[in-house]
Amino acid sequence: MSSHADRLKALREQLKEDRLDGFVVPLTDEHMSEYVGSYAQRLEWLTGFKGSAGSAVVLPEEAAIFTDGRYTLQVRQQVSPTEWSYESVPQTSAAEWLRAHAPKGARIGYDPWLHTADWVKQAREQLAAKGAELVAVGTNPIDKVWADRPAPSDARLVVQRDELAGRSSADKRQEMADWLSDNNADAAVLAALDSIAWTFNVRGADVTHTPVALAYALVNRDGTADLFVAGDKVDAQVAQHLGNGVRLHERDAFEVYLKSMAGKTVAVDPERSVAAISQALEAAGAKVWRVRDPAVLPKAIKNPVEIAGHKSAQARDGAAIARFVRWIETEAPKGGLDELKASDRLQAFRAEGGLLKDLSFDTISGSGPNGAIVHYKASEETNRPLEMNSLYLVDSGGQYEDGTTDITRTLVIGEPTEEMRDRFTRVLQGHIAIATALFPKGTRGSQLDSFARRPLWEAGLDYAHGTGHGVGAFLAVHEGPQRISPVGSGQSGGDEPLAAGMILSNEPGYYKAGEYGIRIENLVLTVEKQVEGAEKEMLGFDTLTFAPIERRLVVKDMLSPKELAWLDAYHAQVLEIVGPQLAGEDRAWLEAQCAPL
């Protein structure tokens, strides 16, 4: 296996052959996915970076990698400083860096199937200021030098039954068709994999931990649709489920089909579709209507069936977490436990329920200083023992047919320091502030974000990630369009008005580099709230995740009576929902964990 330095050298030689002076390498696929199949892991192959968000630029004499605050520590551990300079987003971007570093007259290559049209426009402008040009490549130069690149997954599609989805695919497509008619448009491109899975009530296994299939779709104003997916992925049962209102095509026929849409008005989501799609439509003489993919909002606003399914998945998941936390409490002080053994055992507890389809992401199992790496992934090289008098952060989730879970708990092994308890209590106060927030309809996630930070800000502390993300229904664990994140954080979605039915995470944290990390994460459901004497329609959150919060880390005197009441009421709910699933010593342990503080 070649070293990362060899790979960089091979890419530079290929660029020379392709008459290019540089190339931009994003971490995505042809669907602008956050998590991608192994065939699309070009950034990791080239640099060694294993995070889920980032990009790189390669020039003949220098190269840079761009990551956000979640990966500040991780990128330095995984990517060589001799070959790469580390750049922080949103303080800079690949396009801005190119403007400063690209030679005058340079030809910088990009793959039009891996960038949005907006990115292309912005990068083109930055380069033009330097007298350089952005050049679309026909074949990605990395693919030419990546000899053992995996093939895309050939996993089959499966039907997501209407009794789990809550709505038929025909009903969803008809709603889109009516929207197209109302706007005098002929068709809408669906390129985001979770939008396709949701619209057609199908699931797949083409992306690690996200149950989606590699496909493109067009929904037409007559309610029919064209689905572009490898033929051998569709069996008779799926074909029957799709029905004759859905025409099937091979996935690689998509670009050619777009070129046949002359004179049509086609809705294309500028954020979720790659530049190559709008370029093909424009070249064919179609009119591109830049508008959000019509599946995005209805997918985010869960229907009553999806909500009920999510609650069932959460109850099951909470029992697995409770067993795991008790196991850690019992086993860790004996010694011999490490991050990998712990995450394997957690997966086994989830699987024992018999209904686990997959994890919803790679478990973040961080002992001591590794807990301070926000998106840490334990490996043989980094694996640490769970040591006495330290904190252990575990962020994990499950994919079940009826729901997707995501939960973080911070546990203490041995005795915590006063500082650890103070920081944990502040994070808990921020978590409670989100859980109990009341806000008028139309409020955006960015307006709530500082509720979670205030207790940390009061001590001159903060955390470098958003407070909450949307979550899918047996779909992506990070789902848009809503987020709870600061304005200007570089993470889209904080500006989306929150609506009843949206599921979000509530996950403030605190990270002391080189020492420990703290995060408390539950999922919450946005609901309408009755407020006495209210002059506006009000919303708030109902907590969906039920597992004990580490009471040994709580400084009771720091909590207000209201905060204390919330914590006691929460633990009473944990006991009510999880308790009946446990027996014997597990049950007795849970009762002690959930006793009023």
C-alpha positions in Angstrom: 0.0 0.0 0.0 1.4 3.4 -1.0 2.1 6.1 1.6 0.1 9.3 1.6 3.2 11.2 0.4 3.5 8.8 -2.6 -0.2 9.3 -3.4 0.2 13.1 -3.4 3.2 12.8 -5.7 1.3 10.5 -8.0 -1.6 13.0 -8.2 0.8 15.8 -9.0 2.3 13.8 -11.8 -1.2 13.1 -13.1 -2.2 16.8 -12.9 0.9 17.6 -15.0 -0.2 15.0 -17.6 -3.7 16.5 -17.6 -2.2 20.0 -18.1 -3.6 21.2 -14.8 -1.7 23.4 -12.2 -3.9 22.3 -9.3 -6.9 20.3 -8.2 -9.7 20.7 -5.5 -10.6 17.6 -3.5 -13.9 17.8 -1.5 -15.2 15.2 0.9 -18.5 14.3 -0.8 -20.1 12.3 -3.6 -22.2 13.0 -6.7 -25.2 13.6 -4.3 -23.5 16.2 -2.0 -23.7 13.6 0.8 -22.1 14.2 4.1 -21.2 10.6 4.7 -20.1 8.8 1.5 -19.5 5.3 0.2 -15.9 3.9 0.2 -15.6 4.5 -3.5 -15.9 8.3 -2.9 -13.5 8.6 0.0 -11.0 10.5 -2.1 -9.9 13.0 0.6 -9.1 10.2 3.1 -7.2 8.2 0.4 -5.1 11.2 -0.5 -4.5 12.8 2.9 -5.3 10.2 5.6 -8.0 12.5 7.1 -10.8 10.4 8.5 -13.3 13.1 9.5 -16.7 13.5 7.9 -16.3 17.1 6.6 -13.3 18.8 4.9 -11.6 19.5 1.6 -8.1 19.9 0.1 -6.3 21.8 -2.6 -3.2 20.5 -4.4 -0.8 22.8 -6.2 2.6 21.8 -7.8 4.6 23.0 -4.8 2.1 23.2 -1.9 -1.1 21.7 -0.6 -3.7 22.6 2.0 -6.4 20.8 3.9 -9.5 22.7 5.1 -11.5 21.6 8.2 -13.9 23.2 10.7 -13.6 23.5 14.5 -14.8 19.9 15.2 -11.6 18.6 13.5 -8.9 21.0 14.7 -7.1 18.3 16.8 -8.0 15.3 14.6 -6.6 16.7 11.3 -3.2 17.4 13.0 -3.1 13.8 14.2 -4.0 12.2 10.8 -2.5 14.5 8.2 1.2 15.1 7.7 2.4 18.7 8.4 5.3 18.3 6.0 3.0 17.8 3.0 -0.1 19.8 4.0 -0.9 23.1 5.6 -3.9 23.1 8.0 -6.6 25.7 7.2 -9.6 26.6 9.3 -13.2 26.9 8.0 -15.1 29.3 8.0 -12.2 31.7 8.6 -10.9 30.7 5.1 -12.1 28.5 2.2 -10.5 26.5 -0.6 -11.5 29.2 -3.1 -10.1 32.1 -0.9 -6.9 30.1 -0.4 -6.5 29.5 -4.1 -6.9 33.2 -4.7 -3.9 33.8 -2.4 -1.8 30.9 -3.6 -2.6 29.9 -7.2 0.0 31.1 -9.7 -1.1 33.8 -12.2 -2.6 32.1 -15.3 -2.9 28.7 -13.5 -5.5 26.1 -14.6 -7.1 24.7 -11.5 -9.1 21.5 -12.0 -12.4 20.5 -10.3 -14.8 17.6 -10.7 -18.3 19.1 -11.6 -19.9 16.0 -10.1 -18.5 16.9 -6.6 -19.3 20.6 -6.2 -22.4 22.8 -6.3 -22.9 25.4 -9.0 -22.6 28.1 -6.4 -19.2 26.8 -5.3 -18.1 26.8 -9.0 -19.2 30.4 -9.5 -17.5 31.6 -6.3 -14.2 29.7 -7.0 -14.2 31.0 -10.6 -14.5 34.6 -9.3 -11.7 34.2 -6.8 -9.4 32.7 -9.4 -10.3 35.3 -12.1 -9.0 38.0 -9.7 -5.7 36.2 -9.9 -5.8 35.7 -13.7 -6.3 32.0 -13.1 -9.1 29.7 -14.4 -11.2 26.9 -13.1 -11.4 23.9 -15.4 -14.0 21.1 -15.2 -12.4 17.6 -15.6 -14.0 14.8 -17.5 -12.5 12.1 -15.2 -11.4 12.8 -11.7 -7.5 12.7 -11.7 -7.6 10.9 -8.3 -9.5 8.1 -9.8 -6.8 7.7 -12.4 -4.1 7.1 -9.8 -6.2 5.3 -7.1 -5.4 1.8 -8.3 -7.4 -0.2 -5.8 -10.4 2.1 -5.6 -13.5 0.2 -4.4 -16.5 -0.2 -6.7 -19.7 1.5 -5.6 -21.9 -0.8 -3.4 -24.1 -3.2 -5.2 -26.5 -3.7 -2.3 -30.2 -4.1 -3.2 -33.0 -1.6 -2.5 -35.6 -2.6 0.2 -39.1 -1.4 0.6 -39.9 0.9 3.5 -43.5 -0.2 4.2 -46.2 2.4 4.3 -47.1 1.4 7.9 -43.6 2.6 8.9 -43.4 5.6 6.5 -46.9 6.9 7.4 -47.5 8.0 3.8 -47.5 6.3 0.4 -44.9 7.2 -2.2 -47.7 8.1 -4.7 -49.1 10.5 -2.2 -45.7 12.2 -1.7 -45.1 12.4 -5.4 -48.6 13.9 -6.1 -47.9 16.6 -3.6 -44.7 17.4 -5.5 -46.5 17.3 -8.8 -49.1 19.8 -7.5 -46.3 22.1 -6.4 -44.6 21.9 -9.9 -48.0 22.7 -11.6 -48.6 25.7 -9.3 -45.2 27.0 -10.3 -45.4 26.2 -14.0 -42.5 23.8 -13.8 -42.2 20.5 -15.6 -40.0 18.4 -13.3 -37.9 18.4 -10.2 -34.4 16.8 -9.8 -33.9 14.8 -6.6 -30.2 14.3 -6.2 -29.9 14.0 -2.4 -29.9 10.3 -1.5 -32.2 10.7 1.6 -34.7 12.7 -0.4 -34.9 9.9 -2.9 -35.2 7.2 -0.2 -38.0 9.2 1.5 -39.9 10.1 -1.7 -40.0 6.5 -3.0 -40.3 4.8 0.4 -37.2 2.7 -0.3 -34.0 2.2 1.7 -30.6 0.9 0.7 -27.1 0.1 2.0 -24.8 2.1 -0.2 -23.4 4.5 2.4 -22.0 3.4 5.7 -24.5 3.8 8.5 -27.0 5.7 6.3 -29.7 3.4 4.7 -29.8 5.0 1.2 -29.2 3.8 -2.3 -27.0 5.5 -5.0 -29.7 6.9 -7.4 -31.0 10.1 -9.0 -34.7 10.9 -9.6 -36.9 13.2 -11.6 -40.4 13.8 -10.3 -42.7 15.1 -13.1 -45.7 17.4 -12.9 -48.1 14.6 -13.9 -47.1 12.7 -10.7 -45.0 10.1 -12.5 -41.2 9.8 -11.8 -38.0 8.6 -13.4 -35.6 6.7 -11.1 -32.0 6.3 -12.2 -30.5 3.3 -10.3 -28.4 0.3 -11.2 -30.8 -2.3 -12.6 -29.4 -5.2 -10.6 -30.2 -3.3 -7.3 -34.0 -3.6 -8.0 -35.8 -6.9 -7.4 -39.3 -7.8 -8.3 -40.7 -6.8 -4.9 -39.2 -3.3 -5.1 -40.3 -2.9 -8.8 -43.9 -3.9 -7.7 -43.8 -1.4 -4.8 -42.6 1.4 -7.1 -45.5 0.7 -9.6 -45.9 1.8 -13.2 -45.9 5.4 -12.2 -42.1 5.1 -11.8 -40.0 4.5 -14.9 -36.7 2.8 -14.1 -33.4 3.7 -15.9 -29.7 2.8 -15.3 -28.0 5.3 -13.0 -25.3 6.2 -15.6 -28.1 7.2 -18.1 -29.0 10.2 -15.9 -26.7 12.8 -17.6 -27.8 11.8 -21.1 -31.5 12.0 -20.0 -31.0 15.5 -18.7 -29.7 16.5 -22.1 -33.1 15.5 -23.6 -35.0 18.1 -21.5 -34.8 21.0 -24.0 -37.5 23.7 -23.4 -38.5 22.2 -20.0 -38.4 24.1 -16.7 -36.6 21.9 -14.2 -36.4 22.5 -10.4 -32.8 22.0 -9.2 -31.7 22.4 -5.6 -28.6 24.6 -5.6 -27.4 23.3 -2.3 -28.1 19.5 -2.8 -27.3 19.1 -6.5 -23.9 19.1 -8.1 -22.9 21.7 -10.8 -22.8 19.0 -13.5 -26.6 18.6 -13.3 -27.4 22.3 -14.0 -24.6 22.4 -16.5 -26.2 19.5 -18.5 -29.7 21.0 -18.3 -28.5 24.4 -19.4 -26.4 22.9 -22.3 -29.6 21.1 -23.4 -31.6 24.3 -23.5 -33.7 23.6 -20.4 -34.5 26.4 -17.9 -33.1 25.7 -14.4 -35.3 26.9 -11.6 -33.1 27.2 -8.5 -35.2 26.1 -5.6 -35.1 23.8 -2.6 -35.7 20.1 -3.3 -39.4 19.5 -2.6 -38.7 16.5 -0.3 -36.6 18.4 2.2 -39.2 20.1 4.3 -41.9 17.4 4.4 -39.1 14.8 5.2 -38.0 17.0 8.1 -41.5 17.5 9.5 -42.2 14.0 10.8 -45.8 12.6 10.5 -47.5 10.9 13.4 -46.5 7.4 12.3 -42.8 8.4 12.0 -43.0 10.1 15.5 -44.5 7.0 17.1 -41.9 4.8 15.4 -39.1 7.1 16.6 -40.4 6.9 20.2 -40.4 3.0 20.0 -36.8 3.0 18.6 -35.7 5.4 21.4 -37.2 3.3 24.2 -35.4 0.2 22.9 -32.2 2.2 22.5 -32.5 3.7 26.0 -32.5 0.2 27.5 -29.3 -0.7 25.6 -27.6 2.5 26.8 -28.7 1.8 30.4 -27.2 -1.7 30.3 -24.1 -0.3 28.8 -23.6 2.5 31.4 -24.1 0.0 34.2 -21.6 -2.4 32.5 -19.0 0.5 32.3 -19.6 1.4 35.9 -19.0 -2.2 37.0 -16.1 -3.2 34.6 -14.0 0.0 34.0 -12.7 0.3 37.6 -11.3 -3.3 37.3 -9.0 -2.2 34.5 -8.5 -3.9 31.1 -11.3 -1.9 29.3 -10.4 0.3 26.3 -12.3 2.5 23.9 -12.6 -0.2 21.2 -13.8 -2.9 23.7 -16.3 -0.4 25.1 -17.8 0.6 21.7 -18.0 -3.1 20.6 -19.8 -3.9 23.8 -22.3 -1.0 23.2 -23.0 -2.3 19.7 -23.6 -5.8 21.1 -26.1 -4.4 23.7 -28.0 -2.6 20.9 -27.9 -5.8 18.7 -29.3 -8.0 21.5 -32.6 -6.3 21.0 -32.8 -8.1 17.7 -34.1 -5.1 15.7 -30.8 -3.1 15.1 -30.2 -2.6 11.3 -26.9 -0.7 11.7 -25.3 2.0 13.7 -26.3 5.5 12.7 -22.6 6.6 12.6 -19.3 5.4 13.8 -19.4 5.4 17.6 -17.3 8.2 19.2 -15.7 6.4 22.2 -13.3 8.8 23.8 -11.4 8.2 27.0 -9.7 11.1 28.8 -8.0 13.4 26.3 -9.6 11.6 23.3 -12.9 12.8 24.6 -11.8 16.4 23.8 -11.6 15.5 20.0 -15.2 16.3 19.0 -15.6 13.8 16.2 -13.0 11.3 17.5 -13.0 7.7 16.0 -11.0 5.2 18.0 -8.6 3.1 16.0 -5.9 0.5 16.9 -3.3 3.4 16.8 -5.3 5.8 19.1 -7.1 3.3 21.3 -6.8 4.4 25.0 -7.6 2.4 28.2 -10.5 3.7 30.3 -8.5 4.9 33.3 -9.4 5.7 36.9 -10.3 9.3 37.8 -11.0 10.2 34.2 -14.0 11.0 32.0 -15.3 8.8 29.2 -17.4 10.4 26.4 -19.5 8.1 24.3 -21.6 9.5 21.3 -23.5 6.7 19.5 -26.7 5.8 17.7 -28.7 3.1 16.1 -30.5 2.6 12.8 -33.8 0.8 13.4 -36.5 0.3 10.8 -38.8 2.6 12.8 -36.3 5.3 13.7 -32.7 6.7 13.9 -31.2 7.5 17.3 -28.2 9.6 18.4 -27.2 10.0 22.1 -24.1 11.2 24.0 -23.4 10.4 27.6 -20.3 11.5 29.6 -19.4 9.0 32.3 -16.9 9.3 35.2 -14.6 6.4 36.1 -13.4 6.8 39.7 -13.5 10.3 41.2 -14.0 13.5 39.1 -12.2 16.7 39.8 -14.2 19.8 41.0 -13.4 21.4 37.6 -14.9 18.4 35.7 -18.1 18.6 37.9 -18.4 22.4 37.3 -18.0 22.1 33.5 -20.4 19.1 33.4 -23.0 21.1 35.3 -22.7 24.1 33.0 -23.2 21.8 30.0 -26.2 20.3 31.7 -27.6 23.7 32.4 -27.3 24.6 28.7 -28.9 21.3 27.8 -31.8 22.0 30.1 -32.2 25.5 28.7 -32.8 24.1 25.2 -35.0 21.3 26.5 -37.3 23.8 28.3 -37.1 26.6 25.7 -40.4 28.2 24.6 -40.4 30.3 21.4 -42.8 31.8 18.9 -43.5 30.1 15.6 -41.1 31.3 13.0 -38.1 31.2 15.4 -34.9 30.0 13.8 -32.4 27.5 15.4 -29.7 30.2 15.4 -31.8 32.3 17.8 -31.9 29.4 20.3 -28.2 28.5 20.1 -26.9 30.9 22.7 -29.4 29.5 25.3 -27.2 26.5 25.5 -24.0 28.5 25.7 -24.9 31.0 28.3 -23.8 28.9 31.4 -20.4 28.3 29.7 -20.1 31.9 28.5 -20.6 33.1 32.1 -17.4 31.3 33.0 -15.5 32.4 29.9 -16.0 29.0 28.1 -17.5 27.8 24.9 -17.6 24.9 22.4 -16.7 24.9 18.7 -19.7 23.1 17.2 -23.4 23.6 16.7 -25.9 22.8 19.4 -28.2 20.7 17.3 -28.9 19.0 14.0 -32.0 17.5 12.4 -32.4 13.7 12.4 -34.1 11.5 9.8 -36.7 8.7 10.1 -34.6 5.5 9.5 -32.5 7.8 7.3 -29.5 10.2 7.8 -28.5 10.9 11.4 -27.6 14.5 10.2 -30.6 15.8 8.3 -31.5 19.3 7.2 -32.8 21.8 6.7 -33.0 22.8 10.4 -30.1 23.2 12.8 -29.4 24.9 16.1 -26.1 26.6 15.4 -24.6 30.1 15.6 -25.0 32.7 12.9 -21.9 32.7 10.7 -20.7 29.3 11.8 -20.4 28.1 8.2 -23.0 25.4 8.9 -26.1 25.9 6.9 -29.6 25.5 8.4 -29.4 27.7 11.5 -31.6 30.1 9.5 -34.4 27.6 9.0 -37.6 28.4 11.0 -38.3 25.5 13.4 -41.7 23.8 12.8 -43.7 21.3 14.8 -42.7 17.7 13.9 -39.0 18.5 13.4 -36.6 16.3 15.3 -33.3 17.9 16.5 -30.4 17.0 18.7 -29.7 19.0 21.9 -26.0 18.6 22.4 -23.9 21.3 24.1 -20.4 20.3 25.2 -17.1 21.5 26.7 -13.7 20.3 25.6 -10.4 20.7 27.4 -7.7 19.8 24.9 -5.3 17.2 26.2 -7.5 16.4 29.2 -11.2 15.5 28.7 -14.4 16.2 26.8 -18.0 16.6 28.0 -21.2 16.4 25.9 -24.8 15.6 26.9 -27.0 14.8 23.9 -30.7 13.9 23.7 -33.0 14.2 20.7 -36.0 16.5 21.0 -39.2 16.8 19.0 -40.5 20.3 18.1 -44.1 20.6 19.3 -46.8 23.2 19.7 -47.0 24.5 23.3 -50.0 26.1 25.1 -48.8 29.1 27.1 -51.3 30.8 29.3 -52.1 34.3 28.0 -49.8 33.9 25.0 -50.4 36.4 22.2 -48.4 34.3 19.7 -48.5 30.7 18.6 -45.8 29.0 20.6 -43.5 26.1 20.1 -41.2 24.1 22.4 -39.5 20.7 22.6 -40.4 17.3 24.0 -37.4 15.2 24.9 -37.3 11.8 23.0 -34.1 10.2 24.3 -34.3 8.4 27.7 -31.1 7.2 29.5 -29.6 8.3 32.8 -27.4 11.4 33.0 -24.3 10.9 35.2 -25.4 12.2 38.6 -21.9 12.0 40.1 -20.9 14.9 37.9 -23.7 17.2 38.8 -23.0 20.0 41.3 -26.5 20.2 42.8 -26.0 23.7 44.4 -25.3 25.2 40.9 -28.8 24.2 39.6 -31.8 26.4 40.1 -35.0 24.9 41.5 -36.4 24.7 38.0 -33.3 23.0 36.6 -33.3 20.5 39.5 -37.0 19.8 38.9 -36.3 19.2 35.2 -33.6 16.7 36.0 -35.7 14.8 38.5 -38.7 14.7 36.2 -36.4 13.5 33.3 -35.0 10.7 35.4 -38.6 9.7 36.5 -39.5 9.4 32.7 -36.3 7.3 32.1 -37.4 4.9 34.8 -41.0 4.8 33.4 -39.9 4.1 29.8 -36.7 2.1 30.3 -37.4 0.4 33.6 -40.0 -2.2 32.3 -37.3 -3.4 29.8 -34.8 -4.2 32.5 -34.8 -6.9 35.2 -32.9 -7.9 38.3 -29.7 -6.0 39.0 -30.0 -3.9 35.9 -33.4 -2.7 37.1 -32.2 -2.0 40.7 -29.3 -0.1 39.3 -31.6 2.1 37.1 -33.9 2.8 40.0 -30.8 4.2 42.0 -29.6 6.2 39.0 -33.1 7.8 38.5 -33.9 8.6 42.2 -34.6 12.3 42.7 -31.3 14.2 43.2 
